[in-house]
Amino acid sequence: MTEQEQQEILRYIEAVKPLPDQYRFLLFEDMREVGLVRNGKTSEVCNIFSLFK
């Protein structure tokens, strides 16, 4: 990683902005998160349990 790229990453961090993909992949290699996307999807957690065991 070049000095210029390091400085640019620091500017994003100091400005509390998300890193563009090009920098994320430089820093974290190819560790991409995989997830399902659909209309109405939320990040809420729901606990489901059965009353009948």
mmCIF entry with sequence, helices, sheets and N, C-alpha, C, O atoms, coordinates in Angstrom:
data_MODEL
# 
_entry.id   MODEL 
# 
_entity.id                         1 
_entity.type                       polymer 
_entity.pdbx_number_of_molecules   1 
# 
_entity_poly.entity_id                      1 
_entity_poly.type                           'polypeptide(L)' 
_entity_poly.nstd_linkage                   no 
_entity_poly.nstd_monomer                   no 
_entity_poly.pdbx_seq_one_letter_code       MTEQEQQEILRYIEAVKPLPDQYRFLLFEDMREVGLVRNGKTSEVCNIFSLFK 
_entity_poly.pdbx_seq_one_letter_code_can   MTEQEQQEILRYIEAVKPLPDQYRFLLFEDMREVGLVRNGKTSEVCNIFSLFK 
_entity_poly.pdbx_strand_id                 A 
# 
loop_
_entity_poly_seq.entity_id 
_entity_poly_seq.num 
_entity_poly_seq.mon_id 
_entity_poly_seq.hetero 
1 1  MET n 
1 2  THR n 
1 3  GLU n 
1 4  GLN n 
1 5  GLU n 
1 6  GLN n 
1 7  GLN n 
1 8  GLU n 
1 9  ILE n 
1 10 LEU n 
1 11 ARG n 
1 12 TYR n 
1 13 ILE n 
1 14 GLU n 
1 15 ALA n 
1 16 VAL n 
1 17 LYS n 
1 18 PRO n 
1 19 LEU n 
1 20 PRO n 
1 21 ASP n 
1 22 GLN n 
1 23 TYR n 
1 24 ARG n 
1 25 PHE n 
1 26 LEU n 
1 27 LEU n 
1 28 PHE n 
1 29 GLU n 
1 30 ASP n 
1 31 MET n 
1 32 ARG n 
1 33 GLU n 
1 34 VAL n 
1 35 GLY n 
1 36 LEU n 
1 37 VAL n 
1 38 ARG n 
1 39 ASN n 
1 40 GLY n 
1 41 LYS n 
1 42 THR n 
1 43 SER n 
1 44 GLU n 
1 45 VAL n 
1 46 CYS n 
1 47 ASN n 
1 48 ILE n 
1 49 PHE n 
1 50 SER n 
1 51 LEU n 
1 52 PHE n 
1 53 LYS n 
# 
_struct_asym.id          A 
_struct_asym.entity_id   1 
# 
loop_
_struct_conf.conf_type_id 
_struct_conf.id 
_struct_conf.pdbx_PDB_helix_id 
_struct_conf.beg_label_comp_id 
_struct_conf.beg_label_asym_id 
_struct_conf.beg_label_seq_id 
_struct_conf.pdbx_beg_PDB_ins_code 
_struct_conf.end_label_comp_id 
_struct_conf.end_label_asym_id 
_struct_conf.end_label_seq_id 
_struct_conf.pdbx_end_PDB_ins_code 
_struct_conf.beg_auth_comp_id 
_struct_conf.beg_auth_asym_id 
_struct_conf.beg_auth_seq_id 
_struct_conf.end_auth_comp_id 
_struct_conf.end_auth_asym_id 
_struct_conf.end_auth_seq_id 
_struct_conf.pdbx_PDB_helix_class 
_struct_conf.details 
_struct_conf.pdbx_PDB_helix_length 
HELX_P HELX_P1 AA1 GLU A 3  ? GLU A 14 ? GLU A 3  GLU A 14 1 ? 12 
HELX_P HELX_P2 AA2 ASP A 21 ? PHE A 28 ? ASP A 21 PHE A 28 1 ? 8  
# 
_struct_conf_type.id          HELX_P 
_struct_conf_type.criteria    ? 
_struct_conf_type.reference   ? 
# 
loop_
_atom_site.group_PDB 
_atom_site.id 
_atom_site.type_symbol 
_atom_site.label_atom_id 
_atom_site.label_alt_id 
_atom_site.label_comp_id 
_atom_site.label_asym_id 
_atom_site.label_entity_id 
_atom_site.label_seq_id 
_atom_site.pdbx_PDB_ins_code 
_atom_site.Cartn_x 
_atom_site.Cartn_y 
_atom_site.Cartn_z 
_atom_site.occupancy 
_atom_site.B_iso_or_equiv 
_atom_site.pdbx_formal_charge 
_atom_site.auth_seq_id 
_atom_site.auth_comp_id 
_atom_site.auth_asym_id 
_atom_site.auth_atom_id 
_atom_site.pdbx_PDB_model_num 
ATOM 1   N N  . MET A 1 1  ? 0.858   -1.166  0.000  1.00 0.00 ? 1  MET A N  1 
ATOM 2   C CA . MET A 1 1  ? 0.000   0.000   0.000  1.00 0.00 ? 1  MET A CA 1 
ATOM 3   C C  . MET A 1 1  ? 0.908   1.234   0.000  1.00 0.00 ? 1  MET A C  1 
ATOM 4   O O  . MET A 1 1  ? 1.895   1.302   0.733  1.00 0.00 ? 1  MET A O  1 
ATOM 5   N N  . THR A 1 2  ? 0.552   2.185   -0.827 1.00 0.00 ? 2  THR A N  1 
ATOM 6   C CA . THR A 1 2  ? 1.380   3.379   -0.934 1.00 0.00 ? 2  THR A CA 1 
ATOM 7   C C  . THR A 1 2  ? 1.101   4.349   0.210  1.00 0.00 ? 2  THR A C  1 
ATOM 8   O O  . THR A 1 2  ? 0.082   4.259   0.894  1.00 0.00 ? 2  THR A O  1 
ATOM 9   N N  . GLU A 1 3  ? 2.017   5.260   0.392  1.00 0.00 ? 3  GLU A N  1 
ATOM 10  C CA . GLU A 1 3  ? 1.844   6.310   1.413  1.00 0.00 ? 3  GLU A CA 1 
ATOM 11  C C  . GLU A 1 3  ? 0.604   7.150   1.105  1.00 0.00 ? 3  GLU A C  1 
ATOM 12  O O  . GLU A 1 3  ? -0.127  7.541   2.015  1.00 0.00 ? 3  GLU A O  1 
ATOM 13  N N  . GLN A 1 4  ? 0.374   7.422   -0.157 1.00 0.00 ? 4  GLN A N  1 
ATOM 14  C CA . GLN A 1 4  ? -0.796  8.209   -0.563 1.00 0.00 ? 4  GLN A CA 1 
ATOM 15  C C  . GLN A 1 4  ? -2.098  7.475   -0.202 1.00 0.00 ? 4  GLN A C  1 
ATOM 16  O O  . GLN A 1 4  ? -3.049  8.090   0.280  1.00 0.00 ? 4  GLN A O  1 
ATOM 17  N N  . GLU A 1 5  ? -2.129  6.161   -0.438 1.00 0.00 ? 5  GLU A N  1 
ATOM 18  C CA . GLU A 1 5  ? -3.316  5.371   -0.092 1.00 0.00 ? 5  GLU A CA 1 
ATOM 19  C C  . GLU A 1 5  ? -3.540  5.367   1.422  1.00 0.00 ? 5  GLU A C  1 
ATOM 20  O O  . GLU A 1 5  ? -4.677  5.460   1.883  1.00 0.00 ? 5  GLU A O  1 
ATOM 21  N N  . GLN A 1 6  ? -2.463  5.261   2.188  1.00 0.00 ? 6  GLN A N  1 
ATOM 22  C CA . GLN A 1 6  ? -2.577  5.292   3.647  1.00 0.00 ? 6  GLN A CA 1 
ATOM 23  C C  . GLN A 1 6  ? -3.151  6.623   4.122  1.00 0.00 ? 6  GLN A C  1 
ATOM 24  O O  . GLN A 1 6  ? -4.013  6.651   5.000  1.00 0.00 ? 6  GLN A O  1 
ATOM 25  N N  . GLN A 1 7  ? -2.676  7.724   3.547  1.00 0.00 ? 7  GLN A N  1 
ATOM 26  C CA . GLN A 1 7  ? -3.172  9.042   3.926  1.00 0.00 ? 7  GLN A CA 1 
ATOM 27  C C  . GLN A 1 7  ? -4.648  9.206   3.569  1.00 0.00 ? 7  GLN A C  1 
ATOM 28  O O  . GLN A 1 7  ? -5.418  9.792   4.329  1.00 0.00 ? 7  GLN A O  1 
ATOM 29  N N  . GLU A 1 8  ? -5.030  8.686   2.412  1.00 0.00 ? 8  GLU A N  1 
ATOM 30  C CA . GLU A 1 8  ? -6.430  8.765   1.987  1.00 0.00 ? 8  GLU A CA 1 
ATOM 31  C C  . GLU A 1 8  ? -7.330  7.967   2.935  1.00 0.00 ? 8  GLU A C  1 
ATOM 32  O O  . GLU A 1 8  ? -8.421  8.418   3.286  1.00 0.00 ? 8  GLU A O  1 
ATOM 33  N N  . ILE A 1 9  ? -6.878  6.795   3.344  1.00 0.00 ? 9  ILE A N  1 
ATOM 34  C CA . ILE A 1 9  ? -7.640  5.971   4.302  1.00 0.00 ? 9  ILE A CA 1 
ATOM 35  C C  . ILE A 1 9  ? -7.795  6.716   5.620  1.00 0.00 ? 9  ILE A C  1 
ATOM 36  O O  . ILE A 1 9  ? -8.875  6.716   6.210  1.00 0.00 ? 9  ILE A O  1 
ATOM 37  N N  . LEU A 1 10 ? -6.730  7.346   6.083  1.00 0.00 ? 10 LEU A N  1 
ATOM 38  C CA . LEU A 1 10 ? -6.804  8.123   7.327  1.00 0.00 ? 10 LEU A CA 1 
ATOM 39  C C  . LEU A 1 10 ? -7.806  9.263   7.214  1.00 0.00 ? 10 LEU A C  1 
ATOM 40  O O  . LEU A 1 10 ? -8.517  9.558   8.175  1.00 0.00 ? 10 LEU A O  1 
ATOM 41  N N  . ARG A 1 11 ? -7.871  9.903   6.058  1.00 0.00 ? 11 ARG A N  1 
ATOM 42  C CA . ARG A 1 11 ? -8.849  10.990  5.872  1.00 0.00 ? 11 ARG A CA 1 
ATOM 43  C C  . ARG A 1 11 ? -10.283 10.466  5.998  1.00 0.00 ? 11 ARG A C  1 
ATOM 44  O O  . ARG A 1 11 ? -11.135 11.118  6.601  1.00 0.00 ? 11 ARG A O  1 
ATOM 45  N N  . TYR A 1 12 ? -10.540 9.302   5.434  1.00 0.00 ? 12 TYR A N  1 
ATOM 46  C CA . TYR A 1 12 ? -11.879 8.709   5.560  1.00 0.00 ? 12 TYR A CA 1 
ATOM 47  C C  . TYR A 1 12 ? -12.186 8.381   7.026  1.00 0.00 ? 12 TYR A C  1 
ATOM 48  O O  . TYR A 1 12 ? -13.284 8.652   7.512  1.00 0.00 ? 12 TYR A O  1 
ATOM 49  N N  . ILE A 1 13 ? -11.225 7.806   7.711  1.00 0.00 ? 13 ILE A N  1 
ATOM 50  C CA . ILE A 1 13 ? -11.434 7.423   9.114  1.00 0.00 ? 13 ILE A CA 1 
ATOM 51  C C  . ILE A 1 13 ? -11.664 8.659   9.972  1.00 0.00 ? 13 ILE A C  1 
ATOM 52  O O  . ILE A 1 13 ? -12.579 8.680   10.795 1.00 0.00 ? 13 ILE A O  1 
ATOM 53  N N  . GLU A 1 14 ? -10.848 9.680   9.787  1.00 0.00 ? 14 GLU A N  1 
ATOM 54  C CA . GLU A 1 14 ? -10.996 10.915  10.573 1.00 0.00 ? 14 GLU A CA 1 
ATOM 55  C C  . GLU A 1 14 ? -12.323 11.609  10.298 1.00 0.00 ? 14 GLU A C  1 
ATOM 56  O O  . GLU A 1 14 ? -12.885 12.246  11.188 1.00 0.00 ? 14 GLU A O  1 
ATOM 57  N N  . ALA A 1 15 ? -12.825 11.490  9.078  1.00 0.00 ? 15 ALA A N  1 
ATOM 58  C CA . ALA A 1 15 ? -14.105 12.100  8.723  1.00 0.00 ? 15 ALA A CA 1 
ATOM 59  C C  . ALA A 1 15 ? -15.285 11.205  9.082  1.00 0.00 ? 15 ALA A C  1 
ATOM 60  O O  . ALA A 1 15 ? -16.436 11.562  8.831  1.00 0.00 ? 15 ALA A O  1 
ATOM 61  N N  . VAL A 1 16 ? -15.004 10.037  9.672  1.00 0.00 ? 16 VAL A N  1 
ATOM 62  C CA . VAL A 1 16 ? -16.023 9.045   10.051 1.00 0.00 ? 16 VAL A CA 1 
ATOM 63  C C  . VAL A 1 16 ? -16.905 8.718   8.841  1.00 0.00 ? 16 VAL A C  1 
ATOM 64  O O  . VAL A 1 16 ? -18.133 8.750   8.916  1.00 0.00 ? 16 VAL A O  1 
ATOM 65  N N  . LYS A 1 17 ? -16.241 8.404   7.731  1.00 0.00 ? 17 LYS A N  1 
ATOM 66  C CA . LYS A 1 17 ? -16.940 8.014   6.504  1.00 0.00 ? 17 LYS A CA 1 
ATOM 67  C C  . LYS A 1 17 ? -16.577 6.570   6.179  1.00 0.00 ? 17 LYS A C  1 
ATOM 68  O O  . LYS A 1 17 ? -15.476 6.124   6.502  1.00 0.00 ? 17 LYS A O  1 
ATOM 69  N N  . PRO A 1 18 ? -17.482 5.838   5.548  1.00 0.00 ? 18 PRO A N  1 
ATOM 70  C CA . PRO A 1 18 ? -17.162 4.458   5.162  1.00 0.00 ? 18 PRO A CA 1 
ATOM 71  C C  . PRO A 1 18 ? -16.061 4.438   4.104  1.00 0.00 ? 18 PRO A C  1 
ATOM 72  O O  . PRO A 1 18 ? -15.978 5.323   3.253  1.00 0.00 ? 18 PRO A O  1 
ATOM 73  N N  . LEU A 1 19 ? -15.228 3.419   4.177  1.00 0.00 ? 19 LEU A N  1 
ATOM 74  C CA . LEU A 1 19 ? -14.145 3.280   3.208  1.00 0.00 ? 19 LEU A CA 1 
ATOM 75  C C  . LEU A 1 19 ? -14.698 2.777   1.882  1.00 0.00 ? 19 LEU A C  1 
ATOM 76  O O  . LEU A 1 19 ? -15.546 1.885   1.863  1.00 0.00 ? 19 LEU A O  1 
ATOM 77  N N  . PRO A 1 20 ? -14.230 3.338   0.778  1.00 0.00 ? 20 PRO A N  1 
ATOM 78  C CA . PRO A 1 20 ? -14.609 2.782   -0.524 1.00 0.00 ? 20 PRO A CA 1 
ATOM 79  C C  . PRO A 1 20 ? -14.079 1.353   -0.641 1.00 0.00 ? 20 PRO A C  1 
ATOM 80  O O  . PRO A 1 20 ? -13.095 0.994   0.005  1.00 0.00 ? 20 PRO A O  1 
ATOM 81  N N  . ASP A 1 21 ? -14.730 0.553   -1.461 1.00 0.00 ? 21 ASP A N  1 
ATOM 82  C CA . ASP A 1 21 ? -14.356 -0.856  -1.617 1.00 0.00 ? 21 ASP A CA 1 
ATOM 83  C C  . ASP A 1 21 ? -12.881 -1.035  -1.942 1.00 0.00 ? 21 ASP A C  1 
ATOM 84  O O  . ASP A 1 21 ? -12.249 -1.961  -1.434 1.00 0.00 ? 21 ASP A O  1 
ATOM 85  N N  . GLN A 1 22 ? -12.321 -0.169  -2.781 1.00 0.00 ? 22 GLN A N  1 
ATOM 86  C CA . GLN A 1 22 ? -10.913 -0.349  -3.171 1.00 0.00 ? 22 GLN A CA 1 
ATOM 87  C C  . GLN A 1 22 ? -9.998  -0.348  -1.951 1.00 0.00 ? 22 GLN A C  1 
ATOM 88  O O  . GLN A 1 22 ? -9.009  -1.082  -1.931 1.00 0.00 ? 22 GLN A O  1 
ATOM 89  N N  . TYR A 1 23 ? -10.299 0.450   -0.946 1.00 0.00 ? 23 TYR A N  1 
ATOM 90  C CA . TYR A 1 23 ? -9.469  0.500   0.258  1.00 0.00 ? 23 TYR A CA 1 
ATOM 91  C C  . TYR A 1 23 ? -9.806  -0.636  1.219  1.00 0.00 ? 23 TYR A C  1 
ATOM 92  O O  . TYR A 1 23 ? -8.918  -1.202  1.857  1.00 0.00 ? 23 TYR A O  1 
ATOM 93  N N  . ARG A 1 24 ? -11.090 -0.965  1.318  1.00 0.00 ? 24 ARG A N  1 
ATOM 94  C CA . ARG A 1 24 ? -11.478 -2.082  2.190  1.00 0.00 ? 24 ARG A CA 1 
ATOM 95  C C  . ARG A 1 24 ? -10.783 -3.354  1.755  1.00 0.00 ? 24 ARG A C  1 
ATOM 96  O O  . ARG A 1 24 ? -10.279 -4.103  2.592  1.00 0.00 ? 24 ARG A O  1 
ATOM 97  N N  . PHE A 1 25 ? -10.748 -3.612  0.447  1.00 0.00 ? 25 PHE A N  1 
ATOM 98  C CA . PHE A 1 25 ? -10.142 -4.844  -0.047 1.00 0.00 ? 25 PHE A CA 1 
ATOM 99  C C  . PHE A 1 25 ? -8.624  -4.816  0.069  1.00 0.00 ? 25 PHE A C  1 
ATOM 100 O O  . PHE A 1 25 ? -7.998  -5.868  0.196  1.00 0.00 ? 25 PHE A O  1 
ATOM 101 N N  . LEU A 1 26 ? -8.019  -3.626  0.028  1.00 0.00 ? 26 LEU A N  1 
ATOM 102 C CA . LEU A 1 26 ? -6.582  -3.525  0.268  1.00 0.00 ? 26 LEU A CA 1 
ATOM 103 C C  . LEU A 1 26 ? -6.259  -3.880  1.718  1.00 0.00 ? 26 LEU A C  1 
ATOM 104 O O  . LEU A 1 26 ? -5.289  -4.586  1.995  1.00 0.00 ? 26 LEU A O  1 
ATOM 105 N N  . LEU A 1 27 ? -7.077  -3.384  2.629  1.00 0.00 ? 27 LEU A N  1 
ATOM 106 C CA . LEU A 1 27 ? -6.831  -3.611  4.059  1.00 0.00 ? 27 LEU A CA 1 
ATOM 107 C C  . LEU A 1 27 ? -7.202  -5.010  4.512  1.00 0.00 ? 27 LEU A C  1 
ATOM 108 O O  . LEU A 1 27 ? -6.478  -5.628  5.292  1.00 0.00 ? 27 LEU A O  1 
ATOM 109 N N  . PHE A 1 28 ? -8.330  -5.512  4.024  1.00 0.00 ? 28 PHE A N  1 
ATOM 110 C CA . PHE A 1 28 ? -8.878  -6.758  4.545  1.00 0.00 ? 28 PHE A CA 1 
ATOM 111 C C  . PHE A 1 28 ? -8.895  -7.868  3.509  1.00 0.00 ? 28 PHE A C  1 
ATOM 112 O O  . PHE A 1 28 ? -9.660  -8.822  3.647  1.00 0.00 ? 28 PHE A O  1 
ATOM 113 N N  . GLU A 1 29 ? -8.087  -7.769  2.496  1.00 0.00 ? 29 GLU A N  1 
ATOM 114 C CA . GLU A 1 29 ? -8.001  -8.739  1.413  1.00 0.00 ? 29 GLU A CA 1 
ATOM 115 C C  . GLU A 1 29 ? -9.373  -8.953  0.800  1.00 0.00 ? 29 GLU A C  1 
ATOM 116 O O  . GLU A 1 29 ? -10.051 -7.976  0.483  1.00 0.00 ? 29 GLU A O  1 
ATOM 117 N N  . ASP A 1 30 ? -9.796  -10.164 0.624  1.00 0.00 ? 30 ASP A N  1 
ATOM 118 C CA . ASP A 1 30 ? -11.070 -10.430 -0.046 1.00 0.00 ? 30 ASP A CA 1 
ATOM 119 C C  . ASP A 1 30 ? -12.088 -11.010 0.928  1.00 0.00 ? 30 ASP A C  1 
ATOM 120 O O  . ASP A 1 30 ? -12.830 -11.928 0.580  1.00 0.00 ? 30 ASP A O  1 
ATOM 121 N N  . MET A 1 31 ? -12.123 -10.483 2.129  1.00 0.00 ? 31 MET A N  1 
ATOM 122 C CA . MET A 1 31 ? -13.043 -10.984 3.150  1.00 0.00 ? 31 MET A CA 1 
ATOM 123 C C  . MET A 1 31 ? -14.373 -10.237 3.036  1.00 0.00 ? 31 MET A C  1 
ATOM 124 O O  . MET A 1 31 ? -14.636 -9.302  3.793  1.00 0.00 ? 31 MET A O  1 
ATOM 125 N N  . ARG A 1 32 ? -15.190 -10.650 2.105  1.00 0.00 ? 32 ARG A N  1 
ATOM 126 C CA . ARG A 1 32 ? -16.488 -10.008 1.885  1.00 0.00 ? 32 ARG A CA 1 
ATOM 127 C C  . ARG A 1 32 ? -17.559 -10.737 2.675  1.00 0.00 ? 32 ARG A C  1 
ATOM 128 O O  . ARG A 1 32 ? -17.533 -11.960 2.807  1.00 0.00 ? 32 ARG A O  1 
ATOM 129 N N  . GLU A 1 33 ? -18.499 -9.969  3.194  1.00 0.00 ? 33 GLU A N  1 
ATOM 130 C CA . GLU A 1 33 ? -19.633 -10.587 3.884  1.00 0.00 ? 33 GLU A CA 1 
ATOM 131 C C  . GLU A 1 33 ? -20.673 -10.966 2.842  1.00 0.00 ? 33 GLU A C  1 
ATOM 132 O O  . GLU A 1 33 ? -20.880 -10.255 1.858  1.00 0.00 ? 33 GLU A O  1 
ATOM 133 N N  . VAL A 1 34 ? -21.309 -12.076 3.072  1.00 0.00 ? 34 VAL A N  1 
ATOM 134 C CA . VAL A 1 34 ? -22.357 -12.536 2.179  1.00 0.00 ? 34 VAL A CA 1 
ATOM 135 C C  . VAL A 1 34 ? -23.655 -12.547 2.962  1.00 0.00 ? 34 VAL A C  1 
ATOM 136 O O  . VAL A 1 34 ? -23.695 -12.996 4.108  1.00 0.00 ? 34 VAL A O  1 
ATOM 137 N N  . GLY A 1 35 ? -24.700 -12.058 2.351  1.00 0.00 ? 35 GLY A N  1 
ATOM 138 C CA . GLY A 1 35 ? -25.989 -12.065 3.026  1.00 0.00 ? 35 GLY A CA 1 
ATOM 139 C C  . GLY A 1 35 ? -27.114 -12.041 2.010  1.00 0.00 ? 35 GLY A C  1 
ATOM 140 O O  . GLY A 1 35 ? -26.902 -11.734 0.837  1.00 0.00 ? 35 GLY A O  1 
ATOM 141 N N  . LEU A 1 36 ? -28.290 -12.362 2.460  1.00 0.00 ? 36 LEU A N  1 
ATOM 142 C CA . LEU A 1 36 ? -29.460 -12.327 1.600  1.00 0.00 ? 36 LEU A CA 1 
ATOM 143 C C  . LEU A 1 36 ? -30.085 -10.944 1.653  1.00 0.00 ? 36 LEU A C  1 
ATOM 144 O O  . LEU A 1 36 ? -30.142 -10.315 2.709  1.00 0.00 ? 36 LEU A O  1 
ATOM 145 N N  . VAL A 1 37 ? -30.551 -10.481 0.511  1.00 0.00 ? 37 VAL A N  1 
ATOM 146 C CA . VAL A 1 37 ? -31.203 -9.184  0.440  1.00 0.00 ? 37 VAL A CA 1 
ATOM 147 C C  . VAL A 1 37 ? -32.588 -9.409  -0.148 1.00 0.00 ? 37 VAL A C  1 
ATOM 148 O O  . VAL A 1 37 ? -32.747 -10.078 -1.169 1.00 0.00 ? 37 VAL A O  1 
ATOM 149 N N  . ARG A 1 38 ? -33.575 -8.841  0.510  1.00 0.00 ? 38 ARG A N  1 
ATOM 150 C CA . ARG A 1 38 ? -34.941 -8.916  -0.014 1.00 0.00 ? 38 ARG A CA 1 
ATOM 151 C C  . ARG A 1 38 ? -35.709 -7.713  0.497  1.00 0.00 ? 38 ARG A C  1 
ATOM 152 O O  . ARG A 1 38 ? -35.323 -7.105  1.495  1.00 0.00 ? 38 ARG A O  1 
ATOM 153 N N  . ASN A 1 39 ? -36.782 -7.369  -0.174 1.00 0.00 ? 39 ASN A N  1 
ATOM 154 C CA . ASN A 1 39 ? -37.620 -6.251  0.266  1.00 0.00 ? 39 ASN A CA 1 
ATOM 155 C C  . ASN A 1 39 ? -38.181 -6.521  1.654  1.00 0.00 ? 39 ASN A C  1 
ATOM 156 O O  . ASN A 1 39 ? -38.681 -7.614  1.920  1.00 0.00 ? 39 ASN A O  1 
ATOM 157 N N  . GLY A 1 40 ? -38.102 -5.544  2.533  1.00 0.00 ? 40 GLY A N  1 
ATOM 158 C CA . GLY A 1 40 ? -38.665 -5.688  3.870  1.00 0.00 ? 40 GLY A CA 1 
ATOM 159 C C  . GLY A 1 40 ? -37.752 -6.371  4.867  1.00 0.00 ? 40 GLY A C  1 
ATOM 160 O O  . GLY A 1 40 ? -38.150 -6.566  6.016  1.00 0.00 ? 40 GLY A O  1 
ATOM 161 N N  . LYS A 1 41 ? -36.544 -6.742  4.476  1.00 0.00 ? 41 LYS A N  1 
ATOM 162 C CA . LYS A 1 41 ? -35.618 -7.413  5.389  1.00 0.00 ? 41 LYS A CA 1 
ATOM 163 C C  . LYS A 1 41 ? -35.186 -6.426  6.465  1.00 0.00 ? 41 LYS A C  1 
ATOM 164 O O  . LYS A 1 41 ? -34.878 -5.273  6.163  1.00 0.00 ? 41 LYS A O  1 
ATOM 165 N N  . THR A 1 42 ? -35.161 -6.869  7.717  1.00 0.00 ? 42 THR A N  1 
ATOM 166 C CA . THR A 1 42 ? -34.715 -6.029  8.816  1.00 0.00 ? 42 THR A CA 1 
ATOM 167 C C  . THR A 1 42 ? -33.593 -6.728  9.565  1.00 0.00 ? 42 THR A C  1 
ATOM 168 O O  . THR A 1 42 ? -33.325 -7.910  9.352  1.00 0.00 ? 42 THR A O  1 
ATOM 169 N N  . SER A 1 43 ? -32.951 -5.986  10.435 1.00 0.00 ? 43 SER A N  1 
ATOM 170 C CA . SER A 1 43 ? -31.883 -6.581  11.243 1.00 0.00 ? 43 SER A CA 1 
ATOM 171 C C  . SER A 1 43 ? -32.399 -6.938  12.638 1.00 0.00 ? 43 SER A C  1 
ATOM 172 O O  . SER A 1 43 ? -31.614 -7.265  13.528 1.00 0.00 ? 43 SER A O  1 
ATOM 173 N N  . GLU A 1 44 ? -33.725 -6.875  12.828 1.00 0.00 ? 44 GLU A N  1 
ATOM 174 C CA . GLU A 1 44 ? -34.298 -7.212  14.126 1.00 0.00 ? 44 GLU A CA 1 
ATOM 175 C C  . GLU A 1 44 ? -34.100 -8.697  14.427 1.00 0.00 ? 44 GLU A C  1 
ATOM 176 O O  . GLU A 1 44 ? -34.137 -9.543  13.533 1.00 0.00 ? 44 GLU A O  1 
ATOM 177 N N  . VAL A 1 45 ? -33.893 -8.982  15.691 1.00 0.00 ? 45 VAL A N  1 
ATOM 178 C CA . VAL A 1 45 ? -33.738 -10.368 16.128 1.00 0.00 ? 45 VAL A CA 1 
ATOM 179 C C  . VAL A 1 45 ? -35.060 -10.810 16.730 1.00 0.00 ? 45 VAL A C  1 
ATOM 180 O O  . VAL A 1 45 ? -35.690 -10.073 17.488 1.00 0.00 ? 45 VAL A O  1 
ATOM 181 N N  . CYS A 1 46 ? -35.462 -11.998 16.391 1.00 0.00 ? 46 CYS A N  1 
ATOM 182 C CA . CYS A 1 46 ? -36.735 -12.522 16.854 1.00 0.00 ? 46 CYS A CA 1 
ATOM 183 C C  . CYS A 1 46 ? -36.479 -13.899 17.469 1.00 0.00 ? 46 CYS A C  1 
ATOM 184 O O  . CYS A 1 46 ? -35.842 -14.753 16.850 1.00 0.00 ? 46 CYS A O  1 
ATOM 185 N N  . ASN A 1 47 ? -36.962 -14.103 18.650 1.00 0.00 ? 47 ASN A N  1 
ATOM 186 C CA . ASN A 1 47 ? -36.825 -15.405 19.310 1.00 0.00 ? 47 ASN A CA 1 
ATOM 187 C C  . ASN A 1 47 ? -38.126 -16.178 19.138 1.00 0.00 ? 47 ASN A C  1 
ATOM 188 O O  . ASN A 1 47 ? -39.193 -15.719 19.545 1.00 0.00 ? 47 ASN A O  1 
ATOM 189 N N  . ILE A 1 48 ? -38.026 -17.334 18.542 1.00 0.00 ? 48 ILE A N  1 
ATOM 190 C CA . ILE A 1 48 ? -39.196 -18.169 18.323 1.00 0.00 ? 48 ILE A CA 1 
ATOM 191 C C  . ILE A 1 48 ? -39.003 -19.458 19.126 1.00 0.00 ? 48 ILE A C  1 
ATOM 192 O O  . ILE A 1 48 ? -37.961 -20.110 19.058 1.00 0.00 ? 48 ILE A O  1 
ATOM 193 N N  . PHE A 1 49 ? -40.023 -19.794 19.871 1.00 0.00 ? 49 PHE A N  1 
ATOM 194 C CA . PHE A 1 49 ? -39.936 -21.030 20.624 1.00 0.00 ? 49 PHE A CA 1 
ATOM 195 C C  . PHE A 1 49 ? -41.280 -21.726 20.571 1.00 0.00 ? 49 PHE A C  1 
ATOM 196 O O  . PHE A 1 49 ? -42.311 -21.107 20.307 1.00 0.00 ? 49 PHE A O  1 
ATOM 197 N N  . SER A 1 50 ? -41.253 -22.983 20.819 1.00 0.00 ? 50 SER A N  1 
ATOM 198 C CA . SER A 1 50 ? -42.479 -23.781 20.729 1.00 0.00 ? 50 SER A CA 1 
ATOM 199 C C  . SER A 1 50 ? -43.028 -23.996 22.134 1.00 0.00 ? 50 SER A C  1 
ATOM 200 O O  . SER A 1 50 ? -42.280 -24.280 23.069 1.00 0.00 ? 50 SER A O  1 
ATOM 201 N N  . LEU A 1 51 ? -44.341 -23.859 22.268 1.00 0.00 ? 51 LEU A N  1 
ATOM 202 C CA . LEU A 1 51 ? -44.992 -24.155 23.538 1.00 0.00 ? 51 LEU A CA 1 
ATOM 203 C C  . LEU A 1 51 ? -45.193 -25.666 23.690 1.00 0.00 ? 51 LEU A C  1 
ATOM 204 O O  . LEU A 1 51 ? -45.416 -26.162 24.794 1.00 0.00 ? 51 LEU A O  1 
ATOM 205 N N  . PHE A 1 52 ? -45.112 -26.380 22.581 1.00 0.00 ? 52 PHE A N  1 
ATOM 206 C CA . PHE A 1 52 ? -45.321 -27.822 22.596 1.00 0.00 ? 52 PHE A CA 1 
ATOM 207 C C  . PHE A 1 52 ? -43.982 -28.511 22.385 1.00 0.00 ? 52 PHE A C  1 
ATOM 208 O O  . PHE A 1 52 ? -43.352 -28.334 21.343 1.00 0.00 ? 52 PHE A O  1 
ATOM 209 N N  . LYS A 1 53 ? -43.551 -29.277 23.343 1.00 0.00 ? 53 LYS A N  1 
ATOM 210 C CA . LYS A 1 53 ? -42.274 -29.986 23.183 1.00 0.00 ? 53 LYS A CA 1 
ATOM 211 C C  . LYS A 1 53 ? -42.501 -31.453 23.043 1.00 0.00 ? 53 LYS A C  1 
ATOM 212 O O  . LYS A 1 53 ? -41.545 -32.215 22.898 1.00 0.00 ? 53 LYS A O  1 
# 
